[in-house]
Amino acid sequence: MEARSLELSDPDRDALTVFRDDTGIWMTCTSGDHEVTVGPLALEPLTRWFAATPPQ
């Protein structure tokens, strides 16, 4: 599988990167000099959660 990523940032320049590869989903949050990465996470629970969450 080809790896895919989504990068988002807020006005304070904090960032969220969501990365998908063969092992699952990885999420990295960055704020200034601090960074936290979690993963691999299973794709199915995230897909169900996004599908059940109405847009605001």
C-alpha positions as CSV (number, residue, x, y, z in Angstrom):
1,M,0.0,0.0,0.0
2,E,1.2,3.5,-0.7
3,A,1.5,5.7,2.4
4,R,-0.8,8.7,2.6
5,S,-0.9,11.6,5.0
6,L,-3.0,14.6,5.9
7,E,-1.5,17.7,7.5
8,L,-3.5,20.3,9.3
9,S,-2.5,23.4,11.4
10,D,-4.3,26.0,13.4
11,P,-3.7,29.7,13.7
12,D,-1.2,29.2,16.5
13,R,0.9,26.9,14.2
14,D,0.1,23.8,16.2
15,A,-0.1,20.9,13.8
16,L,-1.8,17.5,13.4
17,T,-0.5,15.0,10.9
18,V,-2.4,11.8,10.2
19,F,-0.4,9.2,8.3
20,R,-1.6,5.9,6.9
21,D,0.5,2.9,6.0
22,D,0.4,-0.9,5.9
23,T,0.6,-1.1,9.7
24,G,-2.4,1.3,10.4
25,I,-3.0,4.9,11.2
26,W,-0.4,7.1,12.9
27,M,-1.2,10.6,14.4
28,T,1.4,13.2,15.3
29,C,0.6,16.4,17.2
30,T,3.2,19.1,17.2
31,S,3.2,22.3,19.3
32,G,6.4,24.4,19.4
33,D,9.2,22.1,20.4
34,H,6.9,19.3,21.6
35,E,5.7,16.4,19.6
36,V,3.6,13.3,20.4
37,T,3.0,10.4,18.0
38,V,0.5,7.5,18.6
39,G,0.1,4.5,16.5
40,P,-0.4,2.3,14.7
41,L,-4.2,2.6,15.3
42,A,-6.8,0.4,13.6
43,L,-8.5,2.0,10.7
44,E,-12.0,0.5,11.3
45,P,-12.9,2.3,14.6
46,L,-11.8,5.7,13.2
47,T,-13.8,5.1,10.1
48,R,-16.9,4.2,12.1
49,W,-16.5,7.2,14.4
50,F,-16.1,9.7,11.5
51,A,-19.1,8.2,9.7
52,A,-21.3,8.5,12.8
53,T,-20.1,12.1,13.6
54,P,-22.3,14.7,11.9
55,P,-20.6,17.7,10.3
56,Q,-20.8,20.9,12.2
